[in-house]
C-alpha cells in the first residue's frame, strides 16, 4: 500500500484578489513579496515610454487601424510581450485573467490598459510593502540587539 504524501504547511503570505471586483477573475500572490514588487517595477520601467512605432496607428481598443499585415503583426507581438511580462511578474499564467480578452493597448482614460493594471498593482501592494518594511526593520533591530548581547568569545 502506498504511503500518503505528506504536506509542507506554512503561511506563504499569498492573498486572493478579484480583478475589478469580478469573482470569476481571481489572481493570487503575496503583495509584500519584495521580488514581485521588483518584477512589477521592472515591467513598468521597461514599458514606461512606450509608443507604437511610426506608421502604426491603433484604435482605442488597441486593434490596428489598418488591415495591413505589419500592423496586425505588431499588435500580436506586443500582446505576446505583455503576456510574457505579466505572467513573469506573477510566475503564473494570469494574463488572460487580468486582461479578460482585451488588448493591453486599449486606451482607457488617457493611458494604455496595461499601464492602469501596473498602477493598480502598485497601489494594492503599497500598504503590504510598508508593513513588510516596518516588520523587517523590527526584525533587523532585534537581531542586532541579540548579537550585541553575545559575549565577545561567541561573536563571529
N, C-alpha and C positions, 0 to 999 in steps of 0.2 A: 504494500500500500504506500502510495506517495505521501510524503510529508507536506503539510500545508505550508505555503510560502509565508514567511514572516514579513512584517512590515516595519519600516523605519518611520517612526512617528515623531514629528516635531512641528512647531509653528513656523511656517516658511514666510509668513507675512503677506501672503497673497490675499488680495481682495477682489471681489467681483464688481464690475462696473457695467451698467447698461449704457449703450451708446444712444445718446439723445432720448433717454428715458424709455427706450424700446426694450421690453423684457425678452424679446427674441434675439436681440443683438448684444450679447454679453462677452466681455473680454476680462481676463484675469491676469493680474500682475501685482507685484509689490511696489506701491508708489514711492516708498522710501529707499528702494534699492539704488545705490549710487551708480551702478553700472547701467541701469535702464535710463536713468536721468542723463548720463553721458551719451548714450545712444540717441536719445531724443534731441539733445543739443547738437550732436554731430550731424544728424539729418537736417535739422533746422539751418545750421551753418552751411551745409553743402548746397541746399536749395534756396538760400537767402535771397540772392539777387537773380532768381530765375526769371527769364522771359523767353517766349518762343523765338526760335531762330528767325532771322529776317526772311520775309516772304511767306511765312506760315501764319495764317490767321485762324483764330479759334472762335467758335460760337460761345455764348455764355455758359452752355452746358459742357464745354470742354471738347466738343467734337470739332473736327476741321471744317472750315467754311467751304472749302472746295472738295470735290471728289477726287482730287489728284492723289495718286498713289503715294507720293512723297509725303503729303500732309498726313494722310491716314497712318502711314508707317511711323511717322514721328510721334503721333499721339499714342500709338500702340507701344512704341519703345519707351516713351516717358512713363506710361502707366505701368509697364514692366519694371522700370526703375523704382517707381513708388511702391509697387508690391514688394519688391526686394527690400527696400528701405524700411517699410513699416513692419514687415514680417521679421526683419532683422532687429528692430527695436525690441520687440516682444519675444523674440526667439520662438515664434509660434505663427501659425497661419491665421492672421487676424485681418488681413487686408479686406477681404470680402465682407466681414462682419462690420468693419468700420465704415467702409465706403458704400456698402449696400448697392452695388451696381452703378454708382455714379462715377464719373471721371474725376480724378483728383484735380483736374484742370478746370472744373466748374468754377465759375465766378459766383461767389456768394458774398453779398455786400460789396466790398471793394477789394476782396482778396480771393486767392485760389482756395478751393475747399481743403486741400492738404495743409495750407497754412493755418486755417481755422482749427483743424484737428490737432496740429502740433501745439498751437497756443492753448487749446483746451486741455491737452495733456499736461502742459507745464502748470497751468492753474490748478489742476487736480492734484498734481504732485507737490506743489509748494508747501502746504501745511505738513505733509508727511516728511518732506525733506527737512524742514525746520525742526520738527520733533526729533528726527534722526540726528541732526547736528547737535541739538541740545543733549540728547542721551549719550551721544558719542563723546562730547566734552566731559560729561559727568563720569563716564566710564574711564576715560583717559586720566582725569584728575584723580580718581580713586586708585587707579593702577599706579600712578606716580607717587601718591601718598604711601601706598603699600611698599613700594620699592624703597622709599626714604626710611621706612621703619626697619628694614632689614639690617642686621648687623653688617659691618664692613666686610667681614670674612665671607659672608654669603652672597655678596653682590657680584654680579657677572663682570 
